[in-house]
């Protein structure tokens, strides 16, 4: 059995780390050399140091970039524009996968595109996170409400923004659907507002209430 066939037989997932490869190839005298040859032959793809995926001919399922984002740098979860697109709040667009983290801001350029990470304090990070299990590769993602708050918080253009000014930003600049904004969860928005403790996010919520978001909460 070839090395790649042996690995595919023993590894169920499409994404795996260096230690998994060493374990599968442990019978060989120089497993690291064999890993290097697998990468050179294009049979496995190195996403970043220590993280790999099967090359296209050997995959059983498509690679989920959202799952990769969780694994490339952590702790982190998908948020900002990528999560807003995922939840249908902004039109689909091709761009870097965006996440938030409690670590330092970072950007990774990989064979699967760019992955960017913005820093949040632990108090602001922990609220509003979801585990999406709808596909073959579960991943952590911001709720629609958290993704919106993270976007507003990280956008440096929004300084001293009044509640009334959010209409142009959300509906014109980001092209959000007002009906989708009205469907946001009021209790979750309140929890996020409490965690952020920021006039910017409070003014965002004021605008959403004026728009009719969760008016019956």
N, C-alpha and C positions, 0 to 999 in steps of 0.2 A: 504494500500500500504506500502511495506517495505521501510526502509530508502534509500537503494541503488536504488530501483525502482523509488522512488520519485526524487532522485538526477539525475538519468539518464534521467528522463522525462523532467527535467527543465534545464539541462546543455547540450548544443549542442556540445561543444568541448570535446576532450579527456583529455586536460590538463586544470586544474583550480586551483585557489588559495584558501587559508583558508577563506577569506571573502565571496567568493561564497558559500562555504559550510555553513558558519554561516547564510547567507541570506536564503538559501533553508531550513535550519533546525530551523529557528527562532521561529517557533511555539512551539518548545519544551523548557522545563524549563532549561535543561542543554545540549545545543547543542554540547558543547565541549566534553562531555562524549560520546555522540553518535558518534562523529567523531573518537574518540579514539577506540570505538568498531568496527567501519567500517574498520579501519586500522588493528586492531587485527584479524578481521575475514577474512582479505585478499580480501575485496571487493573494496577498494581503496588502492592505493600505494603511500606512502609518498616519493617523490623524494628528497626533502630537506625541511627544515623548511618553512612551509607556501605554499608549492607547491605540488600538487597531480595529479595523473592520475587514470583513471578507471582501475581496474584489468582486465586481459585478457577476462574473460567471458562476461564482460559488455561493451567492446569496440566496436564501430562502424567502426573505422578505425585504422590502425597501428599507433603506436607512432613514430613520427619523432624525432630522436635524435638531429637533427639540430635545430628544433624548441625548444626543451628542453634546448639546449645550450644557446639560446638567453634569455630564461626565468630564468635559474638558477642563472646567474650572469650578471649584466649589468651596463652601456651600453656595449654591445658586439656584435660581429658578427662572424660567422664561417669563419675560414681562415686557413692558414698554410697547413699541410698535409691533413686535412679533406676536405678543399675546393679544393686542388689540385686533390684529388681523385674524388671529386664530378664533377669537370670539365673534368675529363679524362686525366689529365696531368701526373699523376703517376699511377702505377698499384694499383688496389684495395687492401686494407689491413685492417685488423681488429685491431683497436687501439683506444686510447682515442679520443674523439671529441675535436678538437683544435680550439680555438677562439682567437681573439684579443680584447682588452678592453682599455679604458682610465684609468681604476682603477688599483688597485694593482694586481700583478700576483697571481693566485689562482688555486687550484685543488680541485675538488669535486669527491668523490667516491659515486656512487649512485646505486640503483638497475638496472639502465640502462647503467652501465659502468662508466668509468672515463671521466671527463670533465676538460680540462685544459685551462687556460687563460693567454696570454702573454700581457704585457703592451706596449702600443704605446702612444706617445705624441698626443694631439688632432689634430695637423696639419697633422700628418702621419696617424691618424686613419680615418679621415673623407673622404679621397679620395678613390675611387674605390670600394665602397660598393654597392651591388645589393639587391633587394628584389625578392626572388624566389617564384613564385606563381604557379609552375607547379603541385604541389600536393595539398592534402587536408589541409596541415598545412604550410602556408607561413612562410618563415624565412629569416633573413638577412644573406648574405654570401658575401665574398670577390669575386670580379671578378677574372677571371684566372690570369690577370696581377697583381692584388693586392696580391693575394694569393702567387704568386711566389716571389714578392718583400718582403712580410712579412716573408716568409720562409728564404730567403737569409739574411734578416736583423737580424732575431732571431737566426740564426745558428752561434754559437760562434766559430766554426771552421774556419769561413771565415773572417780572419783578414788580411788586406792589400792584398786582393785577386785581382790579375790582371785580365783583361778581358779575356786573353787567358786561364786562369786557370778555368774558369767557364764551359768549355767543359767537363772536367772530372767530375766535381761536378754534373752538370745537367744530362748529358747523361749516365754517368757510375754509380755514387752513387745513384742518384734519379731515374735512368732508365726512363727518360723522352723521349718522341718521338720527334725527331727533326722537323718532319712535323707539329706537334701540336704547337711547339714553334714558327714556322714561321707564324702561323695563329694569333698570339697575336696582339692586337690592338695598333698601334703605338701612336696615340694621347693619349690614356689612359696611356700607358707606360710613355710618356713624362710628363703627369700631375703628375703621381706617383713619378717620378724622381724629379720633382720640389718640391713636398711636402716633400720628404725625405731629400733632400739637403745633400746627403751622397755620398762620392766617391765609396763606396761599391755598391750602387744601380746604380750609373752612369756607373761603370765598367760592371755590369750585362747587362745594355742596350747596351753598346758597343759590348759585345759578341753577343747579340741577333741580332744586326744589321749585324755583320760579318756573322752570321748564315743565314741571309736572312729574318729575321723577319720584316714584314711590310716595305719592302724595297721600296715600291711604295708610302709610306705615304707622 
